[in-house]
């Protein structure tokens, strides 16, 4: 959502002393101020919820440039793999000042804050629920075209007149003890303002599911549906593993532009030690020798490219496969697999149960490969057994062969998109996890939390 926002440009006024926001978010970009929700007249008169540049979660309300409320968690939120459930509930009529604003993350109340928090005075009218064209509801950016949220959102609730507990929207799993979503919470709405709504329940719908008919609209950008959700987390590229790679990520960390000065490895957010997984990579721009495949370690230098020193297996764009540095693997020299260039979609099937790896392009498996051939490994690259790797895991990975070249790639781990473009015609997928351009081989699944548990 780095250039996307939702809005109600002329909301009907609600209660300015009491309300609740509940939303699930998955962060992509870090280290910048990003607004989740705002009601803003100008930079002196506004209220909202945001991550600040230090990656702390903040709730604020300013009147004439003076803070009515300004509270920022001491905890930093830098996980770009999992989803956070955020609940902010306020009631300025509460007799205890520190209870007038409550912040919960994954069901637990935040109690440690930076600096000296400013709490609302008794019965203070905050810049929440003001209404009118002067104070539009804006989700995903500050109200004046700045500080966009970079990531994904799901199940956004705004409830007027009530301070609700996180248990209305989620619960603790009795088996895993993890906080999980309640997809259809029971809420009795009161009042007739525009500040009662429930959106982003089913895909990217901004139609109000609360029964109050308070629909929002896409104010700008492209709202892209994602299979990644609080109940099934999909892999993305990992921007935190970028020290040597030093590349740029976007589109929910599914698009990467490599740094032409470095040729290190970027890995994914999910590493696995068993099972069979399928994903796709679209090469959108290339100026050098691209390396697409899997890694078993992170980079240790700016020249530790994929396939160097046995740190993984890389399908290079000349059709060769590399595993030990400057020479192609035996039987997988240049031209063994199809060459690829801008516009091509690569298919990767990783069979860790049989230590096999398959590469394909545009719907055809290379080297007459058959990912369903099991231990026979027809056309496969034989890889080191996962238990014999340095860390005991493999992960999808991307790099360049040498510096002075650059790659732009878009990865589909099952969300059904390359960047903001949906797959042309979804292939078959027996696991029903994820949407891919081409047919997913039998017994393979998407790299996601439900896939890990199959």
C-alpha positions in Angstrom: 0.0 0.0 0.0 3.0 2.3 -0.3 1.0 4.6 -2.7 -2.5 3.4 -1.9 -5.0 4.8 0.5 -8.7 4.4 1.3 -11.1 7.2 2.3 -14.5 8.5 3.3 -14.2 12.0 2.1 -17.3 13.4 3.9 -18.0 11.3 7.0 -21.0 12.0 9.3 -19.7 13.1 12.7 -19.5 10.6 15.6 -18.4 10.4 19.2 -15.2 12.4 19.9 -14.6 10.9 23.3 -15.0 7.2 22.8 -14.2 4.7 20.1 -12.1 1.7 18.9 -10.0 0.8 15.9 -9.0 -2.9 15.2 -6.8 -3.9 12.3 -4.4 -6.6 11.3 -1.2 -5.3 9.5 1.8 -6.9 7.9 4.7 -4.5 7.5 6.9 -4.3 4.5 9.0 -1.1 4.7 10.6 0.0 7.9 12.4 3.1 9.3 9.9 5.8 8.1 6.7 7.3 9.5 3.7 5.4 8.2 0.1 6.1 9.0 -2.4 3.4 9.5 -5.4 5.7 10.2 -5.9 9.5 10.3 -8.5 12.2 10.5 -6.7 15.4 9.5 -7.6 19.0 8.8 -4.0 20.2 8.6 -0.7 19.4 10.2 -1.8 21.2 13.4 -5.2 19.6 13.8 -5.4 15.9 13.4 -5.7 12.5 15.1 -4.5 9.1 14.1 -2.5 5.9 14.5 0.9 5.3 13.0 4.3 3.7 13.1 6.9 6.4 13.6 10.4 6.5 12.0 11.8 4.5 14.9 9.2 1.7 14.2 7.3 2.4 17.4 3.5 2.3 17.3 1.9 5.7 18.2 -1.5 7.1 18.8 -2.0 10.9 18.7 -4.4 13.8 18.6 -3.3 17.4 18.1 -5.3 20.6 18.4 -3.7 23.8 17.1 -0.3 22.1 17.1 -0.7 21.1 20.8 -0.8 17.5 21.9 -4.1 16.4 23.4 -2.8 12.8 23.2 0.6 11.5 22.1 1.6 8.0 23.1 4.3 5.9 21.5 5.2 2.3 22.5 8.7 1.6 23.7 8.5 -1.6 21.7 9.6 -1.5 18.1 7.7 -3.4 15.4 10.2 -4.7 12.8 8.8 -8.1 11.9 8.1 -8.1 8.2 7.0 -11.7 8.1 4.1 -12.0 10.6 0.9 -10.1 11.1 0.3 -7.8 14.0 -3.2 -7.4 15.4 -3.5 -3.8 16.7 -6.4 -2.6 18.8 -6.6 1.1 19.9 -9.5 2.0 22.3 -10.1 5.4 23.8 -12.5 6.8 26.4 -11.7 10.2 27.7 -14.5 10.0 30.2 -12.6 7.3 32.1 -11.7 8.5 35.6 -8.1 7.2 35.3 -6.0 9.2 32.9 -3.8 6.3 31.8 -6.8 4.2 31.0 -8.3 6.8 28.6 -6.2 5.3 25.8 -5.4 1.6 25.6 -3.2 0.0 23.0 -3.2 -3.8 22.4 -0.9 -5.8 20.1 -1.8 -9.5 19.5 -4.1 -9.4 22.5 -1.7 -8.0 25.0 -1.9 -4.4 26.3 1.1 -2.2 25.8 2.3 -0.6 29.0 5.8 0.7 28.3 6.1 3.9 26.4 8.8 6.2 25.2 9.4 9.6 26.8 6.6 11.1 28.7 3.2 10.1 27.2 0.5 12.8 26.9 -2.9 11.4 28.0 -6.2 13.2 27.2 -7.7 15.4 29.8 -11.1 14.3 31.3 -13.9 14.2 28.7 -11.7 15.8 26.1 -13.0 15.9 22.5 -10.2 14.3 20.4 -9.7 14.5 16.7 -11.4 11.2 16.3 -15.0 11.2 14.9 -15.0 14.9 13.9 -16.6 14.2 10.5 -17.2 16.6 7.5 -15.0 17.2 4.4 -12.6 19.0 6.7 -11.7 15.8 8.6 -12.0 12.9 6.1 -11.4 9.3 7.2 -8.1 8.2 5.6 -6.6 4.7 5.9 -3.1 4.0 4.6 -1.6 7.5 4.6 -1.6 10.8 6.4 -4.5 12.8 5.3 -2.4 15.3 3.2 -0.7 12.9 0.7 2.2 11.9 2.9 3.6 9.1 5.1 1.9 6.2 3.4 1.7 2.8 5.1 4.0 0.3 3.5 2.6 -3.2 3.8 -0.7 -5.1 3.9 -3.9 -4.7 6.0 -6.8 -7.0 6.8 -10.1 -6.9 8.8 -10.2 -3.1 9.5 -12.8 -2.2 12.1 -13.8 1.3 13.2 -16.3 1.3 16.1 -18.0 4.5 17.3 -19.2 5.1 20.9 -17.6 2.0 22.3 -14.2 0.9 23.8 -13.9 -2.8 22.9 -11.4 -5.3 24.1 -9.1 -7.2 21.7 -11.0 -10.4 22.6 -13.9 -9.1 20.5 -11.7 -9.4 17.4 -9.3 -12.3 18.2 -8.6 -15.1 20.7 -5.7 -17.3 22.0 -5.4 -20.6 20.2 -5.8 -23.4 22.8 -3.2 -25.6 21.1 -0.5 -23.2 20.0 -1.1 -20.4 22.5 -0.9 -17.9 19.6 -3.2 -15.0 19.0 -5.5 -15.7 16.1 -8.1 -13.8 14.2 -11.9 -13.9 14.7 -13.1 -13.4 11.1 -16.7 -12.6 12.0 -16.8 -10.9 15.4 -20.1 -10.1 17.1 -20.5 -6.3 17.5 -23.6 -4.4 18.3 -23.1 -1.0 16.7 -24.6 2.1 18.2 -25.3 5.6 16.7 -25.6 6.5 13.0 -22.2 8.1 12.3 -19.8 7.1 9.5 -17.4 5.8 12.2 -18.9 2.3 12.3 -17.5 0.2 9.6 -15.8 -3.1 8.8 -13.7 -3.4 5.6 -11.0 -5.5 4.1 -12.7 -8.7 5.3 -12.9 -10.5 2.0 -9.9 -9.8 -0.2 -9.6 -6.2 -1.0 -13.2 -5.2 -0.6 -13.9 -1.7 0.8 -17.6 -2.4 1.1 -18.7 -2.1 4.7 -19.4 -5.5 6.2 -20.8 -4.1 9.5 -24.3 -3.7 8.2 -24.0 0.1 8.7 -23.5 0.9 4.9 -20.4 3.0 5.6 -18.4 2.0 2.5 -15.0 3.5 1.8 -13.4 4.2 -1.6 -9.9 3.8 -3.0 -8.6 7.4 -2.9 -5.5 6.6 -4.8 -3.1 3.9 -5.9 -4.0 0.3 -6.6 -5.5 -1.9 -3.9 -4.2 -5.4 -4.6 -5.7 -8.5 -3.2 -3.3 -10.9 -1.4 -3.6 -14.5 -0.3 -1.3 -13.6 2.6 -3.5 -13.1 5.6 -3.5 -13.3 9.4 -4.6 -17.0 9.3 -2.1 -18.0 6.5 1.2 -16.2 6.3 3.0 -16.5 2.9 6.7 -16.1 2.3 8.1 -12.8 1.0 11.6 -11.6 0.2 13.3 -10.5 3.4 14.3 -6.9 3.6 16.0 -7.5 6.9 18.5 -9.8 5.2 19.8 -6.9 3.1 23.1 -5.8 4.7 25.3 -7.1 1.9 22.6 -7.2 -0.8 21.7 -3.5 -0.3 18.8 -3.7 -2.7 15.4 -2.0 -2.9 12.1 -3.8 -2.1 8.5 -2.9 -2.8 5.1 -4.4 -3.5 4.9 -6.1 -0.1 8.6 -7.2 -0.4 7.7 -9.3 -3.5 9.6 -7.0 -5.9 13.3 -6.4 -5.7 15.7 -4.2 -7.6 19.2 -5.3 -7.0 22.1 -3.0 -6.2 24.5 -2.9 -9.2 27.5 -2.6 -6.9 26.8 -5.7 -4.8 26.1 -9.3 -5.8 25.1 -10.9 -2.5 22.1 -13.1 -1.8 18.6 -12.0 -0.7 16.6 -14.8 1.0 13.0 -15.2 1.8 11.2 -14.9 5.2 10.5 -18.7 5.4 13.2 -21.4 5.7 12.2 -25.0 5.5 13.8 -28.4 6.3 11.3 -30.8 4.8 8.4 -30.9 2.3 7.8 -30.0 -1.4 7.3 -26.3 -2.4 6.6 -24.4 -5.6 7.0 -20.7 -6.4 7.5 -18.4 -9.5 9.8 -15.5 -10.3 9.2 -13.0 -13.1 12.3 -11.3 -14.5 11.0 -7.8 -15.3 14.4 -6.2 -16.1 17.9 -7.5 -16.4 21.3 -6.0 -17.3 23.6 -8.9 -16.3 23.8 -12.5 -15.1 20.8 -13.3 -12.9 20.9 -16.0 -10.3 17.6 -17.5 -9.2 17.3 -20.5 -6.8 17.7 -21.5 -3.2 20.1 -20.7 -0.4 21.2 -22.5 2.7 23.1 -19.6 4.3 22.9 -15.8 4.3 25.6 -13.8 2.6 28.8 -13.0 4.3 30.1 -10.4 1.9 29.1 -8.2 -1.0 30.6 -10.7 -3.4 29.0 -13.8 -1.8 26.5 -14.4 -4.7 24.1 -17.3 -4.9 25.8 -20.5 -5.8 29.2 -19.4 -4.4 31.0 -21.7 -2.0 28.2 -24.1 -1.8 25.8 -21.6 -0.2 23.0 -22.6 -2.5 21.9 -23.5 -6.0 21.4 -20.9 -8.7 19.8 -21.0 -12.2 21.7 -18.5 -14.2 20.2 -16.8 -17.2 22.4 -18.6 -19.7 20.8 -21.9 -18.7 23.6 -23.1 -16.3 23.2 -24.1 -12.6 25.9 -23.1 -10.1 26.6 -24.4 -6.6 30.4 -24.0 -5.9 31.4 -20.7 -7.4 32.9 -19.9 -10.8 32.0 -23.2 -12.5 28.7 -24.7 -13.5 27.6 -27.9 -11.9 28.5 -31.1 -13.7 25.7 -31.9 -16.2 24.3 -28.4 -15.9 26.5 -26.2 -18.0 25.4 -23.2 -20.1 22.4 -24.1 -22.2 21.3 -27.2 -20.2 18.3 -25.3 -19.0 16.5 -22.7 -21.1 18.0 -19.2 -21.2 15.8 -16.5 -19.8 15.5 -12.7 -20.1 13.1 -9.9 -19.3 9.5 -10.9 -19.3 10.1 -14.6 -18.6 8.5 -16.4 -15.7 10.7 -19.0 -13.9 9.2 -22.0 -12.1 11.0 -23.5 -9.1 10.0 -26.8 -7.4 12.0 -27.7 -4.3 11.7 -31.3 -3.1 13.5 -31.5 0.3 12.2 -35.0 1.0 14.2 -36.4 -1.9 16.9 -33.6 -2.1 15.9 -32.5 -5.6 15.5 -29.1 -7.2 13.7 -28.4 -10.5 13.8 -25.3 -12.7 11.4 -24.3 -15.5 10.5 -21.4 -17.7 7.1 -20.2 -19.0 5.3 -23.4 -18.3 7.9 -25.9 -19.3 10.3 -27.8 -17.0 13.9 -27.6 -18.0 16.1 -30.6 -18.8 12.9 -32.7 -19.3 12.4 -32.4 -15.6 9.5 -34.1 -13.8 9.1 -32.8 -10.2 6.7 -35.7 -9.4 9.4 -38.3 -10.1 10.4 -38.5 -6.4 13.7 -40.2 -5.6 14.3 -40.8 -9.3 14.7 -37.1 -9.8 14.1 -37.0 -13.6 15.9 -33.8 -14.9 16.5 -32.6 -11.4 19.4 -30.8 -9.8 20.5 -33.1 -6.9 21.1 -30.9 -3.8 22.9 -31.6 -0.5 20.5 -33.2 2.0 19.0 -30.5 4.2 20.4 -32.1 7.3 23.9 -31.7 5.9 23.6 -27.9 5.2 25.2 -25.4 7.6 21.9 -24.4 9.1 19.7 -27.3 8.4 17.3 -25.3 6.2 16.8 -24.1 2.6 15.0 -20.9 1.4 14.2 -19.3 -1.9 16.9 -16.8 -3.0 17.9 -14.2 -5.6 21.2 -12.6 -6.5 23.4 -11.3 -9.3 26.5 -13.0 -10.7 28.8 -9.9 -10.5 28.6 -6.2 -9.9 27.9 -3.6 -12.5 24.7 -5.5 -13.4 21.2 -5.2 -12.0 18.1 -7.3 -11.8 14.4 -6.4 -11.2 12.4 -9.4 -10.3 8.9 -10.0 -9.0 8.2 -13.1 -7.0 4.9 -15.0 -6.7 4.9 -17.2 -3.6 1.2 -17.8 -4.1 -0.5 -14.4 -3.9 -1.4 -14.6 -7.6 0.4 -11.4 -8.6 3.6 -10.3 -10.1 3.9 -6.8 -8.7 0.4 -5.4 -9.2 -0.4 -7.6 -12.2 -2.6 -10.7 -11.6 -1.5 -13.9 -13.2 -2.8 -14.3 -16.7 -4.6 -17.6 -16.1 -4.2 -19.5 -12.9 -2.8 -23.0 -13.2 -4.1 -26.0 -11.3 -3.1 -26.4 -7.6 -4.3 -29.5 -5.7 -3.3 -28.0 -2.4 -5.6 -25.0 -2.9 -3.0 -22.9 -1.2 -1.9 -19.9 -3.3 -2.6 -18.9 -6.9 0.1 -19.4 -9.6 0.6 -18.7 -13.3 1.4 -22.4 -14.1 0.3 -25.8 -12.8 1.7 -26.7 -9.4 3.2 -30.2 -9.5 1.3 -32.9 -7.7 2.2 -33.0 -3.9 3.8 -29.6 -4.0 2.4 -26.6 -2.1 2.9 -22.9 -1.6 5.6 -21.7 0.9 3.2 -20.5 3.6 2.3 -21.4 7.1 -0.6 -23.7 6.1 1.7 -25.3 3.6 4.3 -25.9 6.3 1.7 -27.7 8.3 0.4 -30.0 5.6 
